[in-house]
Amino acid sequence: MAAFLPHDVVSAHGNLPRLVHELEAALTEGLHERVQVPLRVAVPSATRHAAFVSMPAVSEHLGLYINKVATLVERAATDPLPTMNGVVAAFSTRTGELLALLDGAAVTELKCAAVSALVTDLCARTDARTLAVAGTGAQARQQVAAVRAVRPIQEVRLWARNPARGNAFAAELRASLGEAVHVVACASLDEALRGADVIGTATSSKTPLGAFEGLSPSVHINCMGGHTVEAREVPLELLRTSTVIVEDLVTALAEAGPVHASAITLGQLVRRDSGPLRAGRTVFSSTGHAFLDVLTVAHLLRELEGRHRPASP
C-alpha cells in the first residue's frame, strides 16, 4: 500500500521557487493543453452548507492520473475545523499503481502559492513593495509567501473580519518575518487596500468584502477565496474594469460566470508582454484547475524521490 503523506511532510518537501519555474515552463510548452481535465464534480449537501468534490486529471506526459477528493464545509467563526478536508490519490498511468496519497490541503496550498507567485510576477510592478491581505487562514498565509517569493515586499497590511484573528495573524507574521518586513493589522479594509501594490483576498465571503476604492491604478489583485456565478469576494465592477486572469476559461465561465468571458488564461499570460499588464490594474480570479494539481503532485513526487535517494558512493 502506498504511503499517506500528511500535511507536514507535503509542506516540508514543496520547493516554491522551483515549482513556480516548473509551472511557467509547462505553460510555455503548452503542456496544459495535453492534460485531460474534465469539469470537476461538486455534489451539494442536502442538509447543510457543504459540498463534496471530485477533481480528476490525467497527464500521460507526466505519467500521472490524480484525483483530489474533498469536502467543503462552511464553518462558524468558533468552529476550529478547517473548511476543506481532502486527499489526493496519485496513480501511475504506465503501470496503474497507486503511487501516493497526499494531504489535499497541503497540495492545494502549495499549488495556490505557486500559481499566485507566477501570476504576480507577470502582472505586478517590478518595484512593488506593499502587500495587503484580507483573511487569516491557510490561503492568506500562502499569499504572503507567494508574493514575497517574487517581489521585495517591505510592508504587509492585514485585515480580517475577525479582529482578534487578524491581530494573532499579524503577531505570527512579525515573529516569522522579523524586522525586514513591517506588518500592520489594519482596522478597516480601506486602510489596508489604499495604495497597496499587490492585494490578496483569501476569505470565504459570498459578498464583496468592500467597495475596493482608492486602489493604485497599477495594483495587482489575487482573488483566492470562493467564486461562484452568484457570489464573490470583490465587486463585479472591479472585474469588469480590470484585466482578468484565470487558470482555464471553460472552468471560469462554468463556475464563476460570464464576467470572465474576456479573461486571459495562464497559457496566454506566459506568452504576453508583461509591460502593459504591469502598467494597469490586473485581477487573478482563481477558480482552480486540476492541471495545476497534476504539476504540483509531479513536483512533490520528484522532490520526495530526490531527498530520499541514497547518496552516490
C-alpha positions as MATLAB code, in Angstrom:
seq = 'MAAFLPHDVVSAHGNLPRLVHELEAALTEGLHERVQVPLRVAVPSATRHAAFVSMPAVSEHLGLYINKVATLVERAATDPLPTMNGVVAAFSTRTGELLALLDGAAVTELKCAAVSALVTDLCARTDARTLAVAGTGAQARQQVAAVRAVRPIQEVRLWARNPARGNAFAAELRASLGEAVHVVACASLDEALRGADVIGTATSSKTPLGAFEGLSPSVHINCMGGHTVEAREVPLELLRTSTVIVEDLVTALAEAGPVHASAITLGQLVRRDSGPLRAGRTVFSSTGHAFLDVLTVAHLLRELEGRHRPASP';
ca = [
       0.000    0.000    0.000;
       1.360    3.427   -0.937;
       2.201    5.706    1.944;
      -0.075    8.531    3.066;
       1.857   11.792    3.083;
       0.416   14.090    5.780;
       0.334   17.866    5.728;
       3.705   18.407    7.394;
       5.523   16.034    5.040;
       3.987   17.562    1.906;
       4.718   21.091    3.139;
       8.305   20.241    4.004;
       9.044   18.803    0.559;
       7.487   21.524   -1.582;
      10.014   23.905   -3.153;
       8.028   27.025   -4.058;
      10.578   28.793   -6.320;
      11.266   25.567   -8.215;
       7.568   24.811   -8.649;
       6.932   28.347   -9.981;
       9.651   27.776  -12.584;
       8.240   24.347  -13.488;
       4.742   25.783  -13.827;
       5.881   28.580  -16.131;
       7.882   26.142  -18.271;
       4.945   23.723  -18.561;
       2.563   26.509  -19.597;
       5.055   27.922  -22.086;
       5.463   24.463  -23.637;
       1.697   24.018  -23.844;
       1.642   21.020  -21.512;
      -1.696   22.182  -20.084;
      -3.275   21.544  -23.494;
      -2.255   17.881  -23.302;
      -3.745   17.130  -19.898;
      -7.220   15.610  -19.740;
      -9.173   17.587  -17.159;
     -12.932   17.018  -17.056;
     -15.022   19.583  -15.198;
     -14.906   18.796  -11.533;
     -17.942   17.337   -9.821;
     -19.342   19.087   -6.767;
     -22.239   17.367   -5.016;
     -24.055   19.809   -2.716;
     -25.248   18.665    0.668;
     -28.998   18.447    1.072;
     -28.857   19.208    4.778;
     -26.156   21.840    5.360;
     -23.878   24.365    3.649;
     -21.378   21.854    2.313;
     -20.207   20.227   -0.900;
     -18.401   17.015   -1.773;
     -15.911   17.466   -4.586;
     -14.014   15.274   -7.059;
     -11.282   16.752   -9.314;
      -9.659   14.185  -11.668;
      -6.897   14.801  -14.187;
      -4.700   12.625  -16.410;
      -1.296   13.551  -17.842;
       0.237   10.834  -19.993;
       3.271   13.105  -20.444;
       3.890   13.179  -16.684;
       2.730    9.587  -16.249;
       0.146   10.614  -13.671;
      -3.545   10.145  -13.013;
      -4.677   12.059   -9.946;
      -7.973   12.676   -8.263;
      -8.401   15.205   -5.493;
     -11.457   14.392   -3.413;
     -12.514   16.852   -0.759;
     -15.258   18.113    1.489;
     -16.004   21.823    1.682;
     -17.955   22.730    4.792;
     -18.987   26.238    5.800;
     -17.806   26.798    9.373;
     -18.975   29.058   12.153;
     -16.401   31.529   13.446;
     -15.967   29.419   16.589;
     -15.548   26.126   14.717;
     -11.856   25.067   14.811;
     -12.169   22.561   11.969;
     -10.848   23.526    8.520;
     -13.200   24.497    5.708;
     -11.595   21.939    3.397;
     -10.607   18.367    4.136;
      -9.221   16.348    1.265;
      -6.778   13.835   -0.113;
      -5.072   13.472   -3.483;
      -4.664    9.973   -4.883;
      -1.800    9.728   -7.393;
      -1.554    6.752   -9.778;
       0.955    5.832  -12.470;
      -0.621    5.914  -15.950;
       2.068    3.481  -17.092;
       1.563    0.706  -14.534;
      -1.739    1.648  -12.900;
      -0.081    1.519   -9.476;
      -1.086    3.780   -6.621;
       1.992    5.936   -6.073;
       0.930    8.025   -3.094;
      -1.903    9.521   -1.101;
      -1.192   13.152   -0.264;
      -2.888   15.543    2.134;
      -5.221   17.551   -0.080;
      -4.976   20.823    1.829;
      -1.178   20.839    1.645;
      -1.211   20.142   -2.109;
      -3.777   22.911   -2.613;
      -1.808   25.408   -0.522;
       1.434   24.770   -2.429;
      -0.352   24.893   -5.795;
      -2.121   28.161   -4.944;
       1.099   29.736   -3.704;
       2.924   28.751   -6.904;
       0.267   30.000   -9.319;
      -0.197   33.213   -7.310;
       3.562   33.791   -7.379;
       3.720   33.226  -11.131;
       0.774   35.499  -11.938;
       2.037   38.171   -9.543;
       5.479   38.055  -11.132;
       3.992   38.602  -14.588;
       1.418   41.240  -13.580;
       2.659   43.247  -10.601;
       5.012   46.207  -10.874;
       8.632   45.172  -10.509;
       9.078   47.747   -7.730;
       6.068   46.519   -5.718;
       6.788   46.949   -2.014;
       3.395   46.879   -0.254;
       1.138   43.825    0.072;
      -2.392   43.914    1.514;
      -4.052   40.639    2.556;
      -7.682   40.062    3.540;
      -8.111   36.854    5.552;
      -6.266   34.871    8.201;
      -6.401   31.244    7.047;
      -4.069   28.986    5.101;
      -4.639   30.803    1.819;
      -3.809   34.159    3.431;
      -0.508   32.720    4.622;
       0.182   31.395    1.132;
      -0.453   34.847   -0.335;
       2.284   36.300    1.839;
       4.703   33.517    0.876;
       3.778   33.703   -2.818;
       4.156   37.451   -3.268;
       7.335   37.631   -1.193;
       8.823   34.918   -3.423;
       8.700   37.249   -6.448;
       8.696   40.806   -5.063;
      10.790   42.528   -2.342;
       7.827   43.286   -0.092;
       8.665   45.690    2.749;
       5.179   46.152    4.249;
       2.341   43.678    4.770;
      -1.045   45.111    5.715;
      -3.563   42.683    7.158;
      -7.320   42.980    7.508;
      -9.680   40.376    8.929;
     -13.385   40.293    9.563;
     -12.470   38.895   12.993;
     -10.087   41.468   14.559;
      -8.758   39.003   17.155;
      -7.693   36.588   14.416;
      -6.224   39.452   12.459;
      -4.084   40.538   15.406;
      -2.960   36.962   16.008;
      -2.016   36.562   12.345;
      -0.071   39.817   12.460;
       1.857   38.645   15.522;
       2.619   35.343   13.800;
       3.981   37.110   10.710;
       6.077   39.536   12.777;
       7.682   36.573   14.514;
       8.387   34.695   11.278;
       9.411   37.608    9.020;
      11.446   39.591   11.511;
      12.310   43.265   11.178;
      12.840   43.163    7.402;
       9.078   43.388    6.807;
       6.733   45.852    8.527;
       3.491   44.044    9.429;
       0.391   46.138   10.165;
      -3.004   44.933   11.417;
      -5.470   47.394    9.869;
      -8.754   48.427   11.440;
     -10.547   48.628    8.088;
     -10.310   47.076    4.646;
      -9.974   50.539    3.069;
      -6.941   51.240    5.238;
      -5.291   48.011    4.119;
      -6.015   48.445    0.407;
      -5.305   52.135   -0.072;
      -2.307   52.493   -2.367;
      -1.170   48.859   -1.977;
       0.924   47.471   -4.845;
      -0.407   43.918   -4.509;
      -3.580   42.656   -2.834;
      -4.540   39.111   -1.877;
      -8.092   38.196   -0.852;
      -8.451   34.831    0.843;
     -11.784   34.608    2.648;
     -14.949   32.555    2.437;
     -17.130   35.632    1.922;
     -20.012   35.237   -0.512;
     -20.468   39.000   -0.878;
     -17.890   41.672   -1.783;
     -15.662   42.485    1.155;
     -15.910   46.189    0.358;
     -16.077   48.781   -2.403;
     -12.357   48.439   -3.248;
     -11.990   52.191   -3.726;
      -8.751   54.138   -3.573;
      -6.787   51.413   -5.329;
      -3.482   52.091   -7.022;
      -4.030   52.323  -10.826;
      -1.384   49.607  -11.302;
      -2.422   47.300   -8.471;
      -2.397   43.546   -8.965;
      -5.035   41.538   -7.063;
      -5.054   37.799   -6.338;
      -8.629   36.705   -5.526;
      -8.210   33.280   -3.955;
     -11.452   32.937   -1.977;
     -14.719   31.414   -3.112;
     -16.057   32.471   -6.517;
     -19.352   31.339   -7.980;
     -21.714   32.771  -10.567;
     -23.708   34.399   -7.752;
     -21.038   35.104   -5.117;
     -17.525   36.538   -4.938;
     -15.193   38.496   -2.654;
     -14.765   41.503   -4.949;
     -17.322   43.737   -6.700;
     -18.360   42.811  -10.231;
     -17.409   46.303  -11.363;
     -13.812   45.651  -10.329;
     -13.689   42.612  -12.616;
     -15.381   44.490  -15.455;
     -12.845   47.338  -15.335;
      -9.673   45.273  -14.853;
      -7.623   42.861  -16.928;
      -8.727   39.488  -15.545;
      -6.578   36.352  -15.473;
      -7.975   32.841  -14.932;
      -6.455   29.375  -14.882;
      -8.826   27.979  -17.515;
     -11.548   29.856  -19.375;
     -14.051   26.982  -19.617;
     -13.833   26.383  -15.872;
     -14.067   30.082  -15.042;
     -17.162   30.589  -17.203;
     -18.871   27.494  -15.811;
     -18.105   28.194  -12.163;
     -17.657   31.961  -11.843;
     -19.840   33.437  -14.573;
     -19.784   35.368  -17.874;
     -17.939   38.355  -16.392;
     -14.837   36.227  -17.105;
     -15.572   35.879  -20.831;
     -12.708   38.197  -21.841;
     -10.218   36.855  -19.311;
      -6.642   35.906  -20.142;
      -5.751   32.286  -19.378;
      -2.486   31.208  -17.772;
      -1.358   29.721  -21.077;
      -1.884   33.067  -22.786;
      -0.396   35.034  -19.901;
       3.054   33.410  -20.055;
       3.312   34.333  -23.754;
       2.295   38.009  -23.401;
       4.403   41.103  -22.950;
       4.243   41.874  -19.227;
       4.900   45.591  -19.693;
       1.314   46.684  -20.448;
      -0.072   44.362  -17.773;
       2.185   45.828  -15.076;
       1.116   49.341  -16.031;
      -2.587   48.686  -15.437;
      -4.890   47.004  -12.919;
      -4.946   43.221  -13.054;
      -7.063   40.666  -11.173;
      -6.277   36.967  -10.897;
      -9.723   35.447  -10.381;
      -8.835   31.931   -9.289;
     -11.308   29.090   -9.609;
      -8.702   26.322   -9.545;
      -7.840   23.753  -12.190;
      -6.668   20.168  -11.847;
      -3.864   20.722  -14.361;
      -2.105   22.694  -11.629;
      -2.678   19.882   -9.151;
      -1.075   17.373  -11.557;
       2.013   19.565  -11.875;
       2.170   20.095   -8.117;
       1.888   16.365   -7.384;
       4.554   15.578  -10.002;
       6.797   18.180   -8.361;
       6.244   16.713   -4.897;
       6.921   13.146   -6.024;
      10.192   14.255   -7.647;
      11.212   16.174   -4.540;
      10.410   13.216   -2.305;
      12.352   10.831   -4.516;
      15.303   13.199   -4.722;
      15.589   13.708   -0.981;
      15.274   10.026   -0.158;
      17.543    8.729   -2.946;
      20.727    7.200   -1.459;
      23.837    9.305   -1.961;
      26.298    8.089   -4.610;
      29.337    6.295   -3.173;
];
